[in-house]
Amino acid sequence: MSDAVTRPQPYDAQVDATGLNCPLPLLKAKLELNRLASGAVLKVIATDAGSQRDFRTFARLAGHTLEHEEAEGGVYQYWLRKA
């Protein structure tokens, strides 16, 4: 990528899990995903460094797609497409 600035990814719903520690960001995301239709994208914002491993593993095991992830200044953002 030659662009230093990434384009915002579109999403259908958002969960703000900043300040929460594992496993709360994942639990909040799972609850929100349950409300969404298949194919919808959920954006999650977290500050727990362990969330990177958690969301990658969760997406793989649950069959969801981790469309995009960003980490900057201790803030982690994930775009999950519901299976």
Chimera marker file (.cmm) of the C-alpha trace (Angstrom):
<marker_set name="trace">
<marker id="1" x="0.000" y="0.000" z="0.000" r="1" g="1" b="0" radius="0.5"/>
<marker id="2" x="1.424" y="3.345" z="-0.969" r="1" g="1" b="0" radius="0.5"/>
<marker id="3" x="-1.347" y="5.152" z="0.910" r="1" g="1" b="0" radius="0.5"/>
<marker id="4" x="-0.487" y="5.891" z="4.545" r="1" g="1" b="0" radius="0.5"/>
<marker id="5" x="-4.135" y="6.660" z="5.254" r="1" g="1" b="0" radius="0.5"/>
<marker id="6" x="-6.507" y="3.697" z="5.120" r="1" g="1" b="0" radius="0.5"/>
<marker id="7" x="-10.016" y="4.206" z="3.827" r="1" g="1" b="0" radius="0.5"/>
<marker id="8" x="-12.718" y="3.601" z="6.406" r="1" g="1" b="0" radius="0.5"/>
<marker id="9" x="-14.332" y="0.207" z="6.000" r="1" g="1" b="0" radius="0.5"/>
<marker id="10" x="-18.146" y="0.155" z="5.762" r="1" g="1" b="0" radius="0.5"/>
<marker id="11" x="-20.068" y="-1.550" z="8.574" r="1" g="1" b="0" radius="0.5"/>
<marker id="12" x="-23.657" y="-2.208" z="9.651" r="1" g="1" b="0" radius="0.5"/>
<marker id="13" x="-23.251" y="-2.001" z="13.441" r="1" g="1" b="0" radius="0.5"/>
<marker id="14" x="-20.562" y="-1.010" z="15.926" r="1" g="1" b="0" radius="0.5"/>
<marker id="15" x="-19.512" y="-2.158" z="19.396" r="1" g="1" b="0" radius="0.5"/>
<marker id="16" x="-17.341" y="0.097" z="21.540" r="1" g="1" b="0" radius="0.5"/>
<marker id="17" x="-15.434" y="-2.165" z="23.928" r="1" g="1" b="0" radius="0.5"/>
<marker id="18" x="-12.744" y="0.359" z="24.871" r="1" g="1" b="0" radius="0.5"/>
<marker id="19" x="-11.568" y="-0.004" z="28.449" r="1" g="1" b="0" radius="0.5"/>
<marker id="20" x="-12.867" y="-3.568" z="28.708" r="1" g="1" b="0" radius="0.5"/>
<marker id="21" x="-10.567" y="-6.536" z="29.283" r="1" g="1" b="0" radius="0.5"/>
<marker id="22" x="-10.765" y="-10.039" z="27.862" r="1" g="1" b="0" radius="0.5"/>
<marker id="23" x="-13.227" y="-11.676" z="27.417" r="1" g="1" b="0" radius="0.5"/>
<marker id="24" x="-15.681" y="-8.745" z="27.512" r="1" g="1" b="0" radius="0.5"/>
<marker id="25" x="-14.898" y="-7.244" z="24.060" r="1" g="1" b="0" radius="0.5"/>
<marker id="26" x="-15.526" y="-10.653" z="22.487" r="1" g="1" b="0" radius="0.5"/>
<marker id="27" x="-18.714" y="-11.234" z="24.495" r="1" g="1" b="0" radius="0.5"/>
<marker id="28" x="-20.115" y="-7.839" z="23.486" r="1" g="1" b="0" radius="0.5"/>
<marker id="29" x="-19.262" y="-8.582" z="19.851" r="1" g="1" b="0" radius="0.5"/>
<marker id="30" x="-20.927" y="-12.017" z="19.998" r="1" g="1" b="0" radius="0.5"/>
<marker id="31" x="-24.129" y="-10.521" z="21.435" r="1" g="1" b="0" radius="0.5"/>
<marker id="32" x="-24.241" y="-7.879" z="18.706" r="1" g="1" b="0" radius="0.5"/>
<marker id="33" x="-23.488" y="-10.436" z="15.957" r="1" g="1" b="0" radius="0.5"/>
<marker id="34" x="-26.477" y="-12.481" z="17.171" r="1" g="1" b="0" radius="0.5"/>
<marker id="35" x="-28.721" y="-9.504" z="16.332" r="1" g="1" b="0" radius="0.5"/>
<marker id="36" x="-27.299" y="-9.001" z="12.840" r="1" g="1" b="0" radius="0.5"/>
<marker id="37" x="-28.296" y="-10.688" z="9.608" r="1" g="1" b="0" radius="0.5"/>
<marker id="38" x="-25.930" y="-13.054" z="7.844" r="1" g="1" b="0" radius="0.5"/>
<marker id="39" x="-23.454" y="-11.081" z="5.737" r="1" g="1" b="0" radius="0.5"/>
<marker id="40" x="-23.672" y="-7.951" z="7.913" r="1" g="1" b="0" radius="0.5"/>
<marker id="41" x="-20.436" y="-6.333" z="9.082" r="1" g="1" b="0" radius="0.5"/>
<marker id="42" x="-19.773" y="-5.509" z="12.733" r="1" g="1" b="0" radius="0.5"/>
<marker id="43" x="-17.083" y="-3.005" z="13.669" r="1" g="1" b="0" radius="0.5"/>
<marker id="44" x="-15.519" y="-3.534" z="17.098" r="1" g="1" b="0" radius="0.5"/>
<marker id="45" x="-13.275" y="-1.003" z="18.848" r="1" g="1" b="0" radius="0.5"/>
<marker id="46" x="-11.189" y="-2.386" z="21.718" r="1" g="1" b="0" radius="0.5"/>
<marker id="47" x="-8.190" y="-1.389" z="23.823" r="1" g="1" b="0" radius="0.5"/>
<marker id="48" x="-7.275" y="-4.874" z="25.091" r="1" g="1" b="0" radius="0.5"/>
<marker id="49" x="-4.124" y="-6.092" z="23.302" r="1" g="1" b="0" radius="0.5"/>
<marker id="50" x="-5.295" y="-9.696" z="23.759" r="1" g="1" b="0" radius="0.5"/>
<marker id="51" x="-8.301" y="-8.926" z="21.584" r="1" g="1" b="0" radius="0.5"/>
<marker id="52" x="-6.191" y="-9.407" z="18.438" r="1" g="1" b="0" radius="0.5"/>
<marker id="53" x="-5.676" y="-13.089" z="19.181" r="1" g="1" b="0" radius="0.5"/>
<marker id="54" x="-9.251" y="-13.442" z="20.453" r="1" g="1" b="0" radius="0.5"/>
<marker id="55" x="-10.946" y="-11.972" z="17.377" r="1" g="1" b="0" radius="0.5"/>
<marker id="56" x="-8.763" y="-13.862" z="14.895" r="1" g="1" b="0" radius="0.5"/>
<marker id="57" x="-9.476" y="-17.157" z="16.666" r="1" g="1" b="0" radius="0.5"/>
<marker id="58" x="-13.174" y="-16.411" z="17.164" r="1" g="1" b="0" radius="0.5"/>
<marker id="59" x="-13.689" y="-15.528" z="13.489" r="1" g="1" b="0" radius="0.5"/>
<marker id="60" x="-11.963" y="-18.741" z="12.367" r="1" g="1" b="0" radius="0.5"/>
<marker id="61" x="-13.807" y="-21.016" z="14.808" r="1" g="1" b="0" radius="0.5"/>
<marker id="62" x="-17.245" y="-19.426" z="14.377" r="1" g="1" b="0" radius="0.5"/>
<marker id="63" x="-17.019" y="-19.223" z="10.579" r="1" g="1" b="0" radius="0.5"/>
<marker id="64" x="-17.159" y="-15.414" z="10.450" r="1" g="1" b="0" radius="0.5"/>
<marker id="65" x="-14.770" y="-13.420" z="8.267" r="1" g="1" b="0" radius="0.5"/>
<marker id="66" x="-12.347" y="-10.927" z="9.776" r="1" g="1" b="0" radius="0.5"/>
<marker id="67" x="-12.558" y="-8.467" z="6.879" r="1" g="1" b="0" radius="0.5"/>
<marker id="68" x="-10.088" y="-5.934" z="8.243" r="1" g="1" b="0" radius="0.5"/>
<marker id="69" x="-8.226" y="-5.047" z="11.413" r="1" g="1" b="0" radius="0.5"/>
<marker id="70" x="-6.262" y="-2.009" z="12.498" r="1" g="1" b="0" radius="0.5"/>
<marker id="71" x="-4.087" y="-1.311" z="15.530" r="1" g="1" b="0" radius="0.5"/>
<marker id="72" x="-2.889" y="2.181" z="16.328" r="1" g="1" b="0" radius="0.5"/>
<marker id="73" x="-1.914" y="3.806" z="19.599" r="1" g="1" b="0" radius="0.5"/>
<marker id="74" x="-3.304" y="0.982" z="21.736" r="1" g="1" b="0" radius="0.5"/>
<marker id="75" x="-6.677" y="1.014" z="19.968" r="1" g="1" b="0" radius="0.5"/>
<marker id="76" x="-7.693" y="-2.083" z="18.023" r="1" g="1" b="0" radius="0.5"/>
<marker id="77" x="-10.452" y="-2.069" z="15.421" r="1" g="1" b="0" radius="0.5"/>
<marker id="78" x="-12.009" y="-5.114" z="13.784" r="1" g="1" b="0" radius="0.5"/>
<marker id="79" x="-14.504" y="-5.511" z="10.968" r="1" g="1" b="0" radius="0.5"/>
<marker id="80" x="-16.226" y="-8.901" z="11.237" r="1" g="1" b="0" radius="0.5"/>
<marker id="81" x="-18.567" y="-10.205" z="8.538" r="1" g="1" b="0" radius="0.5"/>
<marker id="82" x="-21.193" y="-12.496" z="10.011" r="1" g="1" b="0" radius="0.5"/>
<marker id="83" x="-21.324" y="-16.000" z="8.544" r="1" g="1" b="0" radius="0.5"/>
<link id1="1" id2="2" r="1" g="1" b="0" radius="0.2"/>
<link id1="2" id2="3" r="1" g="1" b="0" radius="0.2"/>
<link id1="3" id2="4" r="1" g="1" b="0" radius="0.2"/>
<link id1="4" id2="5" r="1" g="1" b="0" radius="0.2"/>
<link id1="5" id2="6" r="1" g="1" b="0" radius="0.2"/>
<link id1="6" id2="7" r="1" g="1" b="0" radius="0.2"/>
<link id1="7" id2="8" r="1" g="1" b="0" radius="0.2"/>
<link id1="8" id2="9" r="1" g="1" b="0" radius="0.2"/>
<link id1="9" id2="10" r="1" g="1" b="0" radius="0.2"/>
<link id1="10" id2="11" r="1" g="1" b="0" radius="0.2"/>
<link id1="11" id2="12" r="1" g="1" b="0" radius="0.2"/>
<link id1="12" id2="13" r="1" g="1" b="0" radius="0.2"/>
<link id1="13" id2="14" r="1" g="1" b="0" radius="0.2"/>
<link id1="14" id2="15" r="1" g="1" b="0" radius="0.2"/>
<link id1="15" id2="16" r="1" g="1" b="0" radius="0.2"/>
<link id1="16" id2="17" r="1" g="1" b="0" radius="0.2"/>
<link id1="17" id2="18" r="1" g="1" b="0" radius="0.2"/>
<link id1="18" id2="19" r="1" g="1" b="0" radius="0.2"/>
<link id1="19" id2="20" r="1" g="1" b="0" radius="0.2"/>
<link id1="20" id2="21" r="1" g="1" b="0" radius="0.2"/>
<link id1="21" id2="22" r="1" g="1" b="0" radius="0.2"/>
<link id1="22" id2="23" r="1" g="1" b="0" radius="0.2"/>
<link id1="23" id2="24" r="1" g="1" b="0" radius="0.2"/>
<link id1="24" id2="25" r="1" g="1" b="0" radius="0.2"/>
<link id1="25" id2="26" r="1" g="1" b="0" radius="0.2"/>
<link id1="26" id2="27" r="1" g="1" b="0" radius="0.2"/>
<link id1="27" id2="28" r="1" g="1" b="0" radius="0.2"/>
<link id1="28" id2="29" r="1" g="1" b="0" radius="0.2"/>
<link id1="29" id2="30" r="1" g="1" b="0" radius="0.2"/>
<link id1="30" id2="31" r="1" g="1" b="0" radius="0.2"/>
<link id1="31" id2="32" r="1" g="1" b="0" radius="0.2"/>
<link id1="32" id2="33" r="1" g="1" b="0" radius="0.2"/>
<link id1="33" id2="34" r="1" g="1" b="0" radius="0.2"/>
<link id1="34" id2="35" r="1" g="1" b="0" radius="0.2"/>
<link id1="35" id2="36" r="1" g="1" b="0" radius="0.2"/>
<link id1="36" id2="37" r="1" g="1" b="0" radius="0.2"/>
<link id1="37" id2="38" r="1" g="1" b="0" radius="0.2"/>
<link id1="38" id2="39" r="1" g="1" b="0" radius="0.2"/>
<link id1="39" id2="40" r="1" g="1" b="0" radius="0.2"/>
<link id1="40" id2="41" r="1" g="1" b="0" radius="0.2"/>
<link id1="41" id2="42" r="1" g="1" b="0" radius="0.2"/>
<link id1="42" id2="43" r="1" g="1" b="0" radius="0.2"/>
<link id1="43" id2="44" r="1" g="1" b="0" radius="0.2"/>
<link id1="44" id2="45" r="1" g="1" b="0" radius="0.2"/>
<link id1="45" id2="46" r="1" g="1" b="0" radius="0.2"/>
<link id1="46" id2="47" r="1" g="1" b="0" radius="0.2"/>
<link id1="47" id2="48" r="1" g="1" b="0" radius="0.2"/>
<link id1="48" id2="49" r="1" g="1" b="0" radius="0.2"/>
<link id1="49" id2="50" r="1" g="1" b="0" radius="0.2"/>
<link id1="50" id2="51" r="1" g="1" b="0" radius="0.2"/>
<link id1="51" id2="52" r="1" g="1" b="0" radius="0.2"/>
<link id1="52" id2="53" r="1" g="1" b="0" radius="0.2"/>
<link id1="53" id2="54" r="1" g="1" b="0" radius="0.2"/>
<link id1="54" id2="55" r="1" g="1" b="0" radius="0.2"/>
<link id1="55" id2="56" r="1" g="1" b="0" radius="0.2"/>
<link id1="56" id2="57" r="1" g="1" b="0" radius="0.2"/>
<link id1="57" id2="58" r="1" g="1" b="0" radius="0.2"/>
<link id1="58" id2="59" r="1" g="1" b="0" radius="0.2"/>
<link id1="59" id2="60" r="1" g="1" b="0" radius="0.2"/>
<link id1="60" id2="61" r="1" g="1" b="0" radius="0.2"/>
<link id1="61" id2="62" r="1" g="1" b="0" radius="0.2"/>
<link id1="62" id2="63" r="1" g="1" b="0" radius="0.2"/>
<link id1="63" id2="64" r="1" g="1" b="0" radius="0.2"/>
<link id1="64" id2="65" r="1" g="1" b="0" radius="0.2"/>
<link id1="65" id2="66" r="1" g="1" b="0" radius="0.2"/>
<link id1="66" id2="67" r="1" g="1" b="0" radius="0.2"/>
<link id1="67" id2="68" r="1" g="1" b="0" radius="0.2"/>
<link id1="68" id2="69" r="1" g="1" b="0" radius="0.2"/>
<link id1="69" id2="70" r="1" g="1" b="0" radius="0.2"/>
<link id1="70" id2="71" r="1" g="1" b="0" radius="0.2"/>
<link id1="71" id2="72" r="1" g="1" b="0" radius="0.2"/>
<link id1="72" id2="73" r="1" g="1" b="0" radius="0.2"/>
<link id1="73" id2="74" r="1" g="1" b="0" radius="0.2"/>
<link id1="74" id2="75" r="1" g="1" b="0" radius="0.2"/>
<link id1="75" id2="76" r="1" g="1" b="0" radius="0.2"/>
<link id1="76" id2="77" r="1" g="1" b="0" radius="0.2"/>
<link id1="77" id2="78" r="1" g="1" b="0" radius="0.2"/>
<link id1="78" id2="79" r="1" g="1" b="0" radius="0.2"/>
<link id1="79" id2="80" r="1" g="1" b="0" radius="0.2"/>
<link id1="80" id2="81" r="1" g="1" b="0" radius="0.2"/>
<link id1="81" id2="82" r="1" g="1" b="0" radius="0.2"/>
<link id1="82" id2="83" r="1" g="1" b="0" radius="0.2"/>
</marker_set>
